[in-house]
Amino acid sequence: MTMKKPVAVVLAVLVLALSASSNAHEEATKDPTSSMDVPVAAQGATAVVDRFGAALQKADLATVEAILDPDVLILESGGAERNRKEYLGHHAPADAKFLKGAHIQKTHRTARRDGDLVWVGTESEVHTQKDGKPLTLLSSETMVLKLEGDDWRIVHIHWSSRPKK
């Protein structure tokens, strides 16, 4: 991956964030009592985000691979994996093992679409076990997806989490 591609992804995220304020309510289906704010135009991409999460939790790495763009940039805990092959060869199996049996409860989601790009921000509680003891993590996830033909591909992921007090 060249340096231009990560810069382009960052710029795309900034453009989407700035444009979100101008078209945030365009086609919005937000229920004022809901913590989910996903316009109709972004629902196809959010379905792909959900499919990715379910596949990772089931260790279905073939589906994970199919959804990720070959040049995906994944940022987590101060580290980076700069393409799909690197992620699948390193952290994907460990992520799948960690998520196996976890209960993930979405607490908030916001998504916005601008042309062929969508960003999806999701906050969750992850209920799992570590060393035989219950563990609850507060998780934040941002994904950027690009429409390629008829399919959404994840081009960027940023994950962060911390133990719930």
C-alpha positions in Angstrom: 0.0 0.0 0.0 1.4 3.4 -0.9 1.2 6.3 1.5 -1.4 8.0 -0.7 -4.1 5.3 0.1 -4.1 5.8 3.9 -4.2 9.6 3.4 -7.1 9.2 1.0 -9.0 7.1 3.5 -8.4 9.7 6.2 -9.5 12.5 3.9 -12.5 10.5 2.9 -13.5 10.1 6.6 -13.1 13.9 7.1 -15.2 14.7 4.1 -17.9 12.3 5.3 -17.8 13.8 8.8 -18.1 17.3 7.4 -20.8 16.4 5.0 -22.8 14.5 7.6 -23.9 17.7 9.2 -25.4 19.0 6.0 -27.3 15.8 5.1 -27.6 14.1 8.5 -31.4 14.1 8.4 -31.6 13.2 4.7 -33.6 10.0 4.5 -33.1 9.6 8.3 -35.0 6.9 10.0 -33.9 7.9 13.5 -36.4 7.2 16.3 -35.9 9.9 19.0 -36.0 7.1 21.6 -33.4 5.0 19.8 -29.7 5.1 20.1 -29.3 4.0 16.5 -29.0 6.8 13.9 -28.7 5.1 10.5 -30.1 6.8 7.4 -31.7 4.5 4.8 -28.9 5.3 2.4 -26.4 3.7 4.9 -28.3 0.6 5.8 -26.8 -1.7 3.2 -23.3 -0.8 4.5 -24.3 -1.3 8.2 -25.7 -4.7 7.3 -22.2 -5.5 5.9 -20.6 -4.3 9.2 -22.9 -6.6 11.1 -22.2 -9.5 8.8 -18.4 -8.9 9.3 -18.8 -9.0 13.1 -20.9 -12.1 13.0 -18.4 -13.9 10.7 -15.5 -12.9 12.9 -17.3 -14.1 16.0 -17.9 -17.5 14.2 -14.3 -17.7 13.0 -15.7 -17.6 9.4 -12.5 -16.1 8.0 -13.5 -16.7 4.4 -16.5 -14.3 4.9 -14.2 -11.9 6.8 -11.8 -12.0 3.8 -14.5 -11.4 1.3 -15.8 -8.3 3.1 -12.5 -6.6 3.6 -10.9 -4.6 0.9 -7.4 -5.9 0.0 -5.8 -2.6 1.1 -7.9 -2.3 4.3 -6.2 -0.3 7.1 -6.9 -1.6 10.6 -5.9 0.4 13.7 -6.2 -1.0 17.2 -4.4 -0.4 20.5 -1.8 1.8 18.9 -0.9 -0.7 16.2 -1.7 -1.1 12.5 -2.4 -3.8 10.0 -2.1 -2.3 6.6 -3.9 -4.8 4.4 -6.2 -7.8 4.5 -3.5 -10.4 4.1 -1.6 -9.0 7.2 -4.8 -8.9 9.3 -5.9 -12.5 8.3 -2.4 -13.8 9.0 -2.0 -12.1 12.4 -4.9 -10.8 14.5 -8.0 -12.2 12.8 -7.7 -15.7 14.3 -7.0 -14.2 17.8 -9.9 -11.8 17.4 -12.2 -14.7 16.5 -11.0 -16.7 19.4 -11.6 -13.8 21.8 -15.1 -13.1 20.4 -16.2 -16.8 20.5 -18.9 -17.1 23.0 -19.0 -13.3 23.7 -22.3 -11.5 24.0 -22.1 -8.2 22.2 -24.7 -5.6 23.0 -24.8 -2.5 20.7 -25.5 0.6 22.7 -25.2 3.3 20.0 -24.6 3.4 16.3 -24.3 6.4 13.9 -23.8 6.0 10.2 -23.5 8.5 7.3 -23.2 8.0 3.5 -21.6 10.3 1.0 -21.7 8.8 -2.5 -19.7 5.6 -2.6 -18.5 5.9 1.0 -20.1 5.2 4.3 -18.7 5.6 7.9 -20.3 3.6 10.7 -19.5 4.3 14.3 -20.7 1.7 16.8 -20.4 1.6 20.6 -21.0 -1.7 22.4 -20.6 -3.6 25.6 -18.8 -6.9 25.1 -19.5 -9.5 27.7 -17.0 -12.3 27.8 -14.6 -14.2 30.1 -10.9 -13.8 30.7 -9.1 -16.4 32.8 -12.4 -17.9 33.9 -13.7 -14.5 35.2 -16.5 -12.3 33.8 -15.2 -9.4 31.8 -17.2 -6.5 30.3 -15.5 -4.2 27.9 -16.8 -0.9 26.5 -16.0 -1.0 22.8 -15.9 1.7 20.2 -15.6 0.9 16.5 -15.4 3.0 13.4 -15.6 1.4 10.0 -15.4 3.1 6.6 -16.9 1.2 3.6 -16.6 1.8 -0.1 -19.1 0.7 -2.7 -17.4 -1.5 -5.3 -19.9 -2.5 -8.0 -22.9 -3.8 -6.0 -20.9 -4.7 -2.9 -19.7 -2.8 0.2 -16.1 -3.4 1.2 -14.5 -2.4 4.5 -11.6 -0.1 3.7 -10.8 1.1 7.2 -11.4 -0.1 10.8 -10.5 1.5 14.1 -11.2 -0.4 17.3 -10.7 0.6 20.9 -12.0 -0.8 24.2 -11.6 -0.5 27.9 -12.9 -2.5 30.8 -16.2 -1.3 32.2 -16.0 -0.2 35.8 
